């Protein structure tokens, strides 16, 4: 996961926590309704965070596989070059 994704997730988490705390402090509803509402919001947050993490993981895995393929191809080229050089000598 790159640094930008971590910053985005951290910012999202901080905003969600600040919003939840503000909502609790300014809630015009009873404690029971507020707790239910907070539970629903935390479920939404968890789902959103899970989705963001999964997307970041998928992007990192794709980048890893791309780099692995590139390095493997480059290694094969260099190995073939070494073999060709060894045959000439």
N, CA, C and O atoms as CSV, one atom per row, in Angstrom:
chain,resi,resn,atom,element,x,y,z
A,1,UNK,N,N,0.851,-1.162,0.000
A,1,UNK,CA,C,0.000,0.000,0.000
A,1,UNK,C,C,0.900,1.228,0.000
A,1,UNK,O,O,1.812,1.335,0.819
A,2,UNK,N,N,0.641,2.158,-0.924
A,2,UNK,CA,C,1.532,3.308,-0.989
A,2,UNK,C,C,1.127,4.361,0.030
A,2,UNK,O,O,0.064,4.282,0.645
A,3,UNK,N,N,1.998,5.348,0.194
A,3,UNK,CA,C,1.836,6.368,1.215
A,3,UNK,C,C,0.564,7.190,1.011
A,3,UNK,O,O,-0.070,7.589,1.988
A,4,UNK,N,N,0.185,7.448,-0.227
A,4,UNK,CA,C,-1.009,8.240,-0.517
A,4,UNK,C,C,-2.261,7.524,-0.035
A,4,UNK,O,O,-3.141,8.142,0.564
A,5,UNK,N,N,-2.343,6.227,-0.293
A,5,UNK,CA,C,-3.506,5.462,0.161
A,5,UNK,C,C,-3.612,5.455,1.679
A,5,UNK,O,O,-4.711,5.550,2.226
A,6,UNK,N,N,-2.489,5.345,2.356
A,6,UNK,CA,C,-2.496,5.355,3.817
A,6,UNK,C,C,-3.002,6.696,4.330
A,6,UNK,O,O,-3.788,6.750,5.276
A,7,UNK,N,N,-2.547,7.785,3.698
A,7,UNK,CA,C,-2.993,9.117,4.114
A,7,UNK,C,C,-4.494,9.292,3.881
A,7,UNK,O,O,-5.189,9.889,4.703
A,8,UNK,N,N,-4.988,8.772,2.761
A,8,UNK,CA,C,-6.418,8.879,2.464
A,8,UNK,C,C,-7.231,8.112,3.492
A,8,UNK,O,O,-8.231,8.620,4.000
A,9,UNK,N,N,-6.812,6.895,3.800
A,9,UNK,CA,C,-7.531,6.078,4.771
A,9,UNK,C,C,-7.482,6.719,6.153
A,9,UNK,O,O,-8.493,6.748,6.856
A,10,UNK,N,N,-6.318,7.234,6.552
A,10,UNK,CA,C,-6.186,7.888,7.850
A,10,UNK,C,C,-7.070,9.136,7.924
A,10,UNK,O,O,-7.716,9.384,8.942
A,11,UNK,N,N,-7.095,9.909,6.858
A,11,UNK,CA,C,-7.949,11.100,6.817
A,11,UNK,C,C,-9.418,10.746,6.891
A,11,UNK,O,O,-10.197,11.411,7.573
A,12,UNK,N,N,-9.788,9.693,6.184
A,12,UNK,CA,C,-11.174,9.240,6.212
A,12,UNK,C,C,-11.559,8.784,7.611
A,12,UNK,O,O,-12.642,9.106,8.099
A,13,UNK,N,N,-10.673,8.034,8.255
A,13,UNK,CA,C,-10.943,7.537,9.605
A,13,UNK,C,C,-11.058,8.697,10.592
A,13,UNK,O,O,-11.968,8.721,11.420
A,14,UNK,N,N,-10.143,9.653,10.505
A,14,UNK,CA,C,-10.187,10.808,11.407
A,14,UNK,C,C,-11.468,11.608,11.203
A,14,UNK,O,O,-12.083,12.049,12.174
A,15,UNK,N,N,-11.873,11.797,9.962
A,15,UNK,CA,C,-13.110,12.529,9.681
A,15,UNK,C,C,-14.331,11.792,10.194
A,15,UNK,O,O,-15.256,12.405,10.726
A,16,UNK,N,N,-14.336,10.489,10.036
A,16,UNK,CA,C,-15.469,9.695,10.513
A,16,UNK,C,C,-15.580,9.758,12.032
A,16,UNK,O,O,-16.677,9.884,12.575
A,17,UNK,N,N,-14.448,9.671,12.710
A,17,UNK,CA,C,-14.456,9.741,14.175
A,17,UNK,C,C,-14.900,11.117,14.643
A,17,UNK,O,O,-15.709,11.230,15.564
A,18,UNK,N,N,-14.379,12.158,14.018
A,18,UNK,CA,C,-14.772,13.525,14.386
A,18,UNK,C,C,-16.258,13.739,14.134
A,18,UNK,O,O,-16.946,14.363,14.943
A,19,UNK,N,N,-16.752,13.226,13.017
A,19,UNK,CA,C,-18.176,13.355,12.713
A,19,UNK,C,C,-19.042,12.612,13.707
A,19,UNK,O,O,-20.088,13.112,14.119
A,20,UNK,N,N,-18.618,11.430,14.093
A,20,UNK,CA,C,-19.383,10.644,15.058
A,20,UNK,C,C,-19.431,11.337,16.415
A,20,UNK,O,O,-20.481,11.391,17.056
A,21,UNK,N,N,-18.292,11.864,16.848
A,21,UNK,CA,C,-18.260,12.568,18.134
A,21,UNK,C,C,-19.112,13.829,18.102
A,21,UNK,O,O,-19.828,14.118,19.060
A,22,UNK,N,N,-19.041,14.571,17.022
A,22,UNK,CA,C,-19.868,15.774,16.883
A,22,UNK,C,C,-21.344,15.399,16.893
A,22,UNK,O,O,-22.160,16.071,17.523
A,23,UNK,N,N,-21.674,14.333,16.201
A,23,UNK,CA,C,-23.058,13.874,16.178
A,23,UNK,C,C,-23.553,13.492,17.553
A,23,UNK,O,O,-24.700,13.775,17.901
A,24,UNK,N,N,-22.712,12.857,18.334
A,24,UNK,CA,C,-23.114,12.482,19.690
A,24,UNK,C,C,-23.334,13.710,20.572
A,24,UNK,O,O,-24.280,13.765,21.358
A,25,UNK,N,N,-22.455,14.678,20.430
A,25,UNK,CA,C,-22.564,15.882,21.254
A,25,UNK,C,C,-23.777,16.731,20.889
A,25,UNK,O,O,-24.361,17.383,21.755
A,26,UNK,N,N,-24.152,16.726,19.636
A,26,UNK,CA,C,-25.244,17.588,19.176
A,26,UNK,C,C,-26.523,16.812,18.888
A,26,UNK,O,O,-27.457,17.356,18.300
A,27,UNK,N,N,-26.574,15.566,19.289
A,27,UNK,CA,C,-27.708,14.702,18.957
A,27,UNK,C,C,-28.990,15.190,19.636
A,27,UNK,O,O,-29.018,15.356,20.855
A,28,UNK,N,N,-30.049,15.419,18.856
A,28,UNK,CA,C,-31.329,15.831,19.436
A,28,UNK,C,C,-32.190,14.631,19.849
A,28,UNK,O,O,-33.283,14.803,20.387
A,29,UNK,N,N,-31.696,13.434,19.597
A,29,UNK,CA,C,-32.488,12.239,19.867
A,29,UNK,C,C,-32.111,11.627,21.207
A,29,UNK,O,O,-31.130,12.027,21.835
A,30,UNK,N,N,-32.901,10.655,21.635
A,30,UNK,CA,C,-32.629,9.966,22.889
A,30,UNK,C,C,-31.366,9.123,22.761
A,30,UNK,O,O,-30.868,8.886,21.660
A,31,UNK,N,N,-30.863,8.679,23.896
A,31,UNK,CA,C,-29.651,7.868,23.903
A,31,UNK,C,C,-29.809,6.578,23.128
A,31,UNK,O,O,-28.885,6.163,22.429
A,32,UNK,N,N,-30.966,5.932,23.237
A,32,UNK,CA,C,-31.196,4.668,22.538
A,32,UNK,C,C,-31.172,4.873,21.020
A,32,UNK,O,O,-30.541,4.108,20.291
A,33,UNK,N,N,-31.862,5.909,20.560
A,33,UNK,CA,C,-31.878,6.193,19.122
A,33,UNK,C,C,-30.489,6.583,18.636
A,33,UNK,O,O,-30.069,6.194,17.546
A,34,UNK,N,N,-29.784,7.351,19.449
A,34,UNK,CA,C,-28.444,7.780,19.076
A,34,UNK,C,C,-27.513,6.584,18.968
A,34,UNK,O,O,-26.713,6.511,18.036
A,35,UNK,N,N,-27.602,5.644,19.906
A,35,UNK,CA,C,-26.757,4.443,19.857
A,35,UNK,C,C,-27.059,3.607,18.623
A,35,UNK,O,O,-26.142,3.095,17.982
A,36,UNK,N,N,-28.343,3.465,18.284
A,36,UNK,CA,C,-28.709,2.705,17.083
A,36,UNK,C,C,-28.164,3.393,15.835
A,36,UNK,O,O,-27.620,2.742,14.942
A,37,UNK,N,N,-28.312,4.690,15.786
A,37,UNK,CA,C,-27.820,5.458,14.648
A,37,UNK,C,C,-26.291,5.342,14.552
A,37,UNK,O,O,-25.741,5.167,13.464
A,38,UNK,N,N,-25.624,5.440,15.687
A,38,UNK,CA,C,-24.173,5.323,15.718
A,38,UNK,C,C,-23.745,3.928,15.271
A,38,UNK,O,O,-22.744,3.775,14.570
A,39,UNK,N,N,-24.504,2.915,15.677
A,39,UNK,CA,C,-24.200,1.544,15.241
A,39,UNK,C,C,-24.306,1.404,13.736
A,39,UNK,O,O,-23.448,0.784,13.107
A,40,UNK,N,N,-25.352,1.976,13.151
A,40,UNK,CA,C,-25.518,1.916,11.695
A,40,UNK,C,C,-24.386,2.654,10.989
A,40,UNK,O,O,-23.847,2.172,9.993
A,41,UNK,N,N,-24.032,3.820,11.508
A,41,UNK,CA,C,-22.955,4.605,10.899
A,41,UNK,C,C,-21.611,3.878,11.022
A,41,UNK,O,O,-20.799,3.914,10.098
A,42,UNK,N,N,-21.383,3.230,12.146
A,42,UNK,CA,C,-20.121,2.499,12.298
A,42,UNK,C,C,-20.074,1.309,11.339
A,42,UNK,O,O,-19.007,0.967,10.830
A,43,UNK,N,N,-21.220,0.681,11.092
A,43,UNK,CA,C,-21.264,-0.413,10.109
A,43,UNK,C,C,-20.932,0.105,8.715
A,43,UNK,O,O,-20.183,-0.531,7.972
A,44,UNK,N,N,-21.492,1.267,8.359
A,44,UNK,CA,C,-21.188,1.873,7.057
A,44,UNK,C,C,-19.701,2.198,6.959
A,44,UNK,O,O,-19.068,1.953,5.932
A,45,UNK,N,N,-19.155,2.751,8.035
A,45,UNK,CA,C,-17.736,3.101,8.056
A,45,UNK,C,C,-16.875,1.856,7.892
A,45,UNK,O,O,-15.918,1.861,7.118
A,46,UNK,N,N,-17.206,0.794,8.613
A,46,UNK,CA,C,-16.442,-0.453,8.537
A,46,UNK,C,C,-16.473,-1.010,7.119
A,46,UNK,O,O,-15.447,-1.454,6.603
A,47,UNK,N,N,-17.645,-0.990,6.487
A,47,UNK,CA,C,-17.762,-1.482,5.113
A,47,UNK,C,C,-16.927,-0.633,4.153
A,47,UNK,O,O,-16.246,-1.162,3.275
A,48,UNK,N,N,-16.987,0.691,4.330
A,48,UNK,CA,C,-16.230,1.594,3.467
A,48,UNK,C,C,-14.728,1.394,3.655
A,48,UNK,O,O,-13.977,1.364,2.681
A,49,UNK,N,N,-14.297,1.259,4.893
A,49,UNK,CA,C,-12.883,1.045,5.175
A,49,UNK,C,C,-12.426,-0.291,4.609
A,49,UNK,O,O,-11.343,-0.392,4.034
A,50,UNK,N,N,-13.245,-1.302,4.772
A,50,UNK,CA,C,-12.916,-2.623,4.246
A,50,UNK,C,C,-12.767,-2.577,2.730
A,50,UNK,O,O,-11.846,-3.171,2.170
A,51,UNK,N,N,-13.680,-1.866,2.072
A,51,UNK,CA,C,-13.621,-1.739,0.619
A,51,UNK,C,C,-12.358,-0.993,0.195
A,51,UNK,O,O,-11.688,-1.394,-0.756
A,52,UNK,N,N,-12.033,0.084,0.894
A,52,UNK,CA,C,-10.832,0.862,0.563
A,52,UNK,C,C,-9.568,0.026,0.738
A,52,UNK,O,O,-8.663,0.069,-0.095
A,53,UNK,N,N,-9.518,-0.730,1.825
A,53,UNK,CA,C,-8.353,-1.576,2.061
A,53,UNK,C,C,-8.240,-2.673,1.007
A,53,UNK,O,O,-7.143,-2.983,0.542
A,54,UNK,N,N,-9.369,-3.256,0.635
A,54,UNK,CA,C,-9.353,-4.303,-0.396
A,54,UNK,C,C,-8.881,-3.737,-1.727
A,54,UNK,O,O,-8.100,-4.379,-2.430
A,55,UNK,N,N,-9.346,-2.541,-2.081
A,55,UNK,CA,C,-8.926,-1.908,-3.328
A,55,UNK,C,C,-7.430,-1.597,-3.300
A,55,UNK,O,O,-6.730,-1.803,-4.291
A,56,UNK,N,N,-6.946,-1.101,-2.164
A,56,UNK,CA,C,-5.521,-0.795,-2.039
A,56,UNK,C,C,-4.687,-2.063,-2.129
A,56,UNK,O,O,-3.636,-2.076,-2.769
A,57,UNK,N,N,-5.155,-3.127,-1.490
A,57,UNK,CA,C,-4.445,-4.399,-1.541
A,57,UNK,C,C,-4.407,-4.934,-2.966
A,57,UNK,O,O,-3.374,-5.419,-3.428
A,58,UNK,N,N,-5.543,-4.844,-3.661
A,58,UNK,CA,C,-5.589,-5.312,-5.047
A,58,UNK,C,C,-4.635,-4.513,-5.931
A,58,UNK,O,O,-3.950,-5.077,-6.784
A,59,UNK,N,N,-4.597,-3.202,-5.725
A,59,UNK,CA,C,-3.693,-2.361,-6.515
A,59,UNK,C,C,-2.235,-2.722,-6.230
A,59,UNK,O,O,-1.419,-2.784,-7.150
A,60,UNK,N,N,-1.908,-2.959,-4.964
A,60,UNK,CA,C,-0.540,-3.332,-4.607
A,60,UNK,C,C,-0.179,-4.695,-5.195
A,60,UNK,O,O,0.938,-4.894,-5.673
A,61,UNK,N,N,-1.121,-5.623,-5.158
A,61,UNK,CA,C,-0.873,-6.962,-5.712
A,61,UNK,C,C,-0.662,-6.884,-7.220
A,61,UNK,O,O,0.215,-7.559,-7.761
A,62,UNK,N,N,-1.457,-6.068,-7.897
A,62,UNK,CA,C,-1.301,-5.895,-9.345
A,62,UNK,C,C,0.061,-5.294,-9.663
A,62,UNK,O,O,0.745,-5.754,-10.577
A,63,UNK,N,N,0.453,-4.277,-8.920
A,63,UNK,CA,C,1.756,-3.636,-9.138
A,63,UNK,C,C,2.885,-4.635,-8.888
A,63,UNK,O,O,3.850,-4.686,-9.649
A,64,UNK,N,N,2.765,-5.422,-7.830
A,64,UNK,CA,C,3.781,-6.433,-7.518
A,64,UNK,C,C,3.912,-7.428,-8.663
A,64,UNK,O,O,5.020,-7.736,-9.104
A,65,UNK,N,N,2.776,-7.928,-9.143
A,65,UNK,CA,C,2.816,-8.910,-10.234
A,65,UNK,C,C,3.397,-8.316,-11.514
A,65,UNK,O,O,4.126,-8.995,-12.236
A,66,UNK,N,N,3.079,-7.061,-11.797
A,66,UNK,CA,C,3.633,-6.393,-12.973
A,66,UNK,C,C,5.150,-6.278,-12.861
A,66,UNK,O,O,5.877,-6.592,-13.804
A,67,UNK,N,N,5.619,-5.827,-11.707
A,67,UNK,CA,C,7.067,-5.708,-11.499
A,67,UNK,C,C,7.750,-7.067,-11.550
A,67,UNK,O,O,8.836,-7.201,-12.114
A,68,UNK,N,N,7.122,-8.061,-10.968
A,68,UNK,CA,C,7.696,-9.411,-11.001
A,68,UNK,C,C,7.836,-9.904,-12.435
A,68,UNK,O,O,8.864,-10.474,-12.801
A,69,UNK,N,N,6.809,-9.688,-13.244
A,69,UNK,CA,C,6.868,-10.092,-14.655
A,69,UNK,C,C,7.973,-9.348,-15.399
A,69,UNK,O,O,8.709,-9.941,-16.187
A,70,UNK,N,N,8.085,-8.035,-15.141
A,70,UNK,CA,C,9.115,-7.237,-15.803
A,70,UNK,C,C,10.513,-7.706,-15.415
A,70,UNK,O,O,11.377,-7.865,-16.278
A,71,UNK,N,N,10.736,-7.927,-14.128
A,71,UNK,CA,C,12.058,-8.365,-13.667
A,71,UNK,C,C,12.381,-9.775,-14.147
A,71,UNK,O,O,13.531,-10.082,-14.462
A,72,UNK,N,N,11.370,-10.626,-14.202
A,72,UNK,CA,C,11.583,-11.979,-14.704
A,72,UNK,C,C,11.994,-11.941,-16.172
A,72,UNK,O,O,12.933,-12.628,-16.575
A,73,UNK,N,N,11.293,-11.143,-16.968
A,73,UNK,CA,C,11.623,-11.024,-18.393
A,73,UNK,C,C,13.026,-10.455,-18.567
A,73,UNK,O,O,13.787,-10.924,-19.413
A,74,UNK,N,N,13.365,-9.461,-17.781
A,74,UNK,CA,C,14.701,-8.851,-17.861
A,74,UNK,C,C,15.768,-9.859,-17.451
A,74,UNK,O,O,16.826,-9.935,-18.076
A,75,UNK,N,N,15.499,-10.622,-16.418
A,75,UNK,CA,C,16.446,-11.648,-15.972
A,75,UNK,C,C,16.661,-12.711,-17.034
A,75,UNK,O,O,17.787,-13.159,-17.245
A,76,UNK,N,N,15.592,-13.117,-17.703
A,76,UNK,CA,C,15.715,-14.113,-18.770
A,76,UNK,C,C,16.544,-13.580,-19.928
A,76,UNK,O,O,17.345,-14.311,-20.510
A,77,UNK,N,N,16.353,-12.304,-20.263
A,77,UNK,CA,C,17.145,-11.694,-21.337
A,77,UNK,C,C,18.634,-11.691,-20.977
A,77,UNK,O,O,19.487,-12.032,-21.796
A,78,UNK,N,N,18.922,-11.302,-19.742
A,78,UNK,CA,C,20.324,-11.241,-19.318
A,78,UNK,C,C,20.934,-12.633,-19.257
A,78,UNK,O,O,22.096,-12.821,-19.616
A,79,UNK,N,N,20.152,-13.611,-18.802
A,79,UNK,CA,C,20.644,-14.986,-18.753
A,79,UNK,C,C,20.935,-15.509,-20.160
A,79,UNK,O,O,21.949,-16.174,-20.373
A,80,UNK,N,N,20.072,-15.219,-21.102
A,80,UNK,CA,C,20.293,-15.627,-22.495
A,80,UNK,C,C,21.543,-14.955,-23.054
A,80,UNK,O,O,22.312,-15.579,-23.785
A,81,UNK,N,N,21.742,-13.700,-22.716
A,81,UNK,CA,C,22.926,-12.971,-23.185
A,81,UNK,C,C,24.201,-13.601,-22.618
A,81,UNK,O,O,25.194,-13.749,-23.330
A,82,UNK,N,N,24.167,-13.967,-21.344
A,82,UNK,CA,C,25.325,-14.613,-20.720
A,82,UNK,C,C,25.597,-15.957,-21.391
A,82,UNK,O,O,26.751,-16.297,-21.654
A,83,UNK,N,N,24.544,-16.721,-21.669
A,83,UNK,CA,C,24.718,-18.023,-22.336
A,83,UNK,C,C,25.322,-17.845,-23.724
A,83,UNK,O,O,26.209,-18.600,-24.123
A,84,UNK,N,N,24.836,-16.837,-24.461
A,84,UNK,CA,C,25.377,-16.567,-25.787
A,84,UNK,C,C,26.840,-16.174,-25.716
A,84,UNK,O,O,27.642,-16.612,-26.541
A,85,UNK,N,N,27.193,-15.355,-24.743
A,85,UNK,CA,C,28.570,-14.931,-24.560
A,85,UNK,C,C,29.448,-16.126,-24.218
A,85,UNK,O,O,30.570,-16.233,-24.712
A,86,UNK,N,N,28.949,-17.018,-23.383
A,86,UNK,CA,C,29.720,-18.202,-22.973
A,86,UNK,C,C,29.942,-19.129,-24.162
A,86,UNK,O,O,30.995,-19.762,-24.246
A,87,UNK,N,N,28.996,-19.229,-25.075
A,87,UNK,CA,C,29.130,-20.072,-26.249
A,87,UNK,C,C,30.200,-19.536,-27.202
A,87,UNK,O,O,30.898,-20.303,-27.866
A,88,UNK,N,N,30.316,-18.209,-27.259
A,88,UNK,CA,C,31.292,-17.584,-28.150
A,88,UNK,C,C,32.719,-17.792,-27.656
A,88,UNK,O,O,33.659,-17.816,-28.451
A,89,UNK,N,N,32.875,-17.938,-26.366
A,89,UNK,CA,C,34.237,-18.075,-25.802
A,89,UNK,C,C,34.588,-19.496,-25.741
A,89,UNK,O,O,35.684,-19.843,-25.302
